[in-house]
Amino acid sequence: MNILYFLVGCSVLMALIFLGAFIWAAKTGQNDDVYTPGIRILFDDELEEAKSEEDHFSS
């Protein structure tokens, strides 16, 4: 029965840590930009291809 109290205490502590991290992220503006991540995925392949072409031509 003692282990049950320990596990409940640990789960409450972890929940409070995650809640604190969520509140910190919300206050510091981590989730303010919802437009750029959707557009950024469109340009990742082009940047990697251009970089790999530069590596081939420079060697």
Distance bins in CASP14 RR format, pairs under 12 A and 6 or more apart:
PFRMAT RR
TARGET T0000
AUTHOR 0000-0000-0000
RMODE 2
METHOD distances of the structure
MODEL  1
1 7 0 0 0 0 0 1 0 0 0 0 0
1 8 0 0 0 0 0 1 0 0 0 0 0
2 8 0 0 0 0 0 1 0 0 0 0 0
2 9 0 0 0 0 0 1 0 0 0 0 0
3 9 0 0 0 0 0 1 0 0 0 0 0
3 10 0 0 0 0 0 1 0 0 0 0 0
4 10 0 0 0 0 0 1 0 0 0 0 0
4 11 0 0 0 0 0 1 0 0 0 0 0
5 11 0 0 0 0 0 1 0 0 0 0 0
5 12 0 0 0 0 0 1 0 0 0 0 0
6 12 0 0 0 0 0 1 0 0 0 0 0
6 13 0 0 0 0 0 1 0 0 0 0 0
7 13 0 0 0 0 0 1 0 0 0 0 0
7 14 0 0 0 0 0 1 0 0 0 0 0
8 14 0 0 0 0 0 1 0 0 0 0 0
8 15 0 0 0 0 0 1 0 0 0 0 0
9 15 0 0 0 0 1 0 0 0 0 0 0
9 16 0 0 0 0 1 0 0 0 0 0 0
9 17 0 0 0 0 0 1 0 0 0 0 0
10 16 0 0 0 0 0 1 0 0 0 0 0
10 17 0 0 0 0 0 1 0 0 0 0 0
11 17 0 0 0 0 0 1 0 0 0 0 0
11 18 0 0 0 0 0 1 0 0 0 0 0
12 18 0 0 0 0 0 1 0 0 0 0 0
12 19 0 0 0 0 0 1 0 0 0 0 0
13 19 0 0 0 0 0 1 0 0 0 0 0
13 20 0 0 0 0 0 1 0 0 0 0 0
14 20 0 0 0 0 0 1 0 0 0 0 0
14 21 0 0 0 0 0 1 0 0 0 0 0
15 21 0 0 0 0 0 1 0 0 0 0 0
15 22 0 0 0 0 0 1 0 0 0 0 0
16 22 0 0 0 0 0 1 0 0 0 0 0
16 23 0 0 0 0 0 1 0 0 0 0 0
17 23 0 0 0 0 0 1 0 0 0 0 0
17 24 0 0 0 0 0 1 0 0 0 0 0
18 24 0 0 0 0 0 1 0 0 0 0 0
18 25 0 0 0 0 0 1 0 0 0 0 0
19 25 0 0 0 0 0 1 0 0 0 0 0
19 26 0 0 0 0 0 1 0 0 0 0 0
20 26 0 0 0 0 1 0 0 0 0 0 0
20 27 0 0 0 0 1 0 0 0 0 0 0
20 28 0 0 0 0 0 1 0 0 0 0 0
21 27 0 0 0 0 0 1 0 0 0 0 0
21 28 0 0 0 0 0 1 0 0 0 0 0
21 30 0 0 0 0 1 0 0 0 0 0 0
22 28 0 0 0 0 0 1 0 0 0 0 0
22 29 0 0 0 0 0 1 0 0 0 0 0
22 30 0 0 0 0 1 0 0 0 0 0 0
22 31 0 0 0 0 1 0 0 0 0 0 0
23 29 0 0 0 0 0 1 0 0 0 0 0
23 30 0 0 0 0 0 1 0 0 0 0 0
23 31 0 0 0 0 0 1 0 0 0 0 0
24 30 0 0 0 0 1 0 0 0 0 0 0
24 31 0 0 0 0 0 1 0 0 0 0 0
25 31 1 0 0 1 0 0 0 0 0 0 0
25 32 0 0 0 0 0 1 0 0 0 0 0
26 32 0 0 0 0 1 0 0 0 0 0 0
30 37 0 0 0 0 0 1 0 0 0 0 0
31 37 0 0 0 0 0 1 0 0 0 0 0
33 39 0 0 0 0 0 1 0 0 0 0 0
33 40 0 0 0 0 1 0 0 0 0 0 0
34 40 0 0 0 0 0 1 0 0 0 0 0
36 42 0 0 0 0 0 1 0 0 0 0 0
36 43 0 0 0 0 0 1 0 0 0 0 0
37 43 0 0 0 0 0 1 0 0 0 0 0
37 44 0 0 0 0 0 1 0 0 0 0 0
38 44 0 0 0 0 0 1 0 0 0 0 0
40 46 0 0 0 0 0 1 0 0 0 0 0
40 47 0 0 0 0 1 0 0 0 0 0 0
41 47 0 0 0 0 0 1 0 0 0 0 0
43 49 0 0 0 0 0 1 0 0 0 0 0
43 50 0 0 0 0 0 1 0 0 0 0 0
44 50 0 0 0 0 0 1 0 0 0 0 0
44 51 0 0 0 0 0 1 0 0 0 0 0
45 51 0 0 0 0 0 1 0 0 0 0 0
45 52 0 0 0 0 0 1 0 0 0 0 0
46 52 0 0 0 0 0 1 0 0 0 0 0
46 53 0 0 0 0 0 1 0 0 0 0 0
47 53 0 0 0 0 0 1 0 0 0 0 0
47 54 0 0 0 0 0 1 0 0 0 0 0
48 54 0 0 0 0 0 1 0 0 0 0 0
48 55 0 0 0 0 0 1 0 0 0 0 0
49 55 0 0 0 0 0 1 0 0 0 0 0
49 56 0 0 0 0 0 1 0 0 0 0 0
50 56 0 0 0 0 0 1 0 0 0 0 0
50 57 0 0 0 0 0 1 0 0 0 0 0
51 57 0 0 0 0 0 1 0 0 0 0 0
51 58 0 0 0 0 0 1 0 0 0 0 0
52 58 0 0 0 0 0 1 0 0 0 0 0
52 59 0 0 0 0 0 1 0 0 0 0 0
53 59 0 0 0 0 0 1 0 0 0 0 0
END
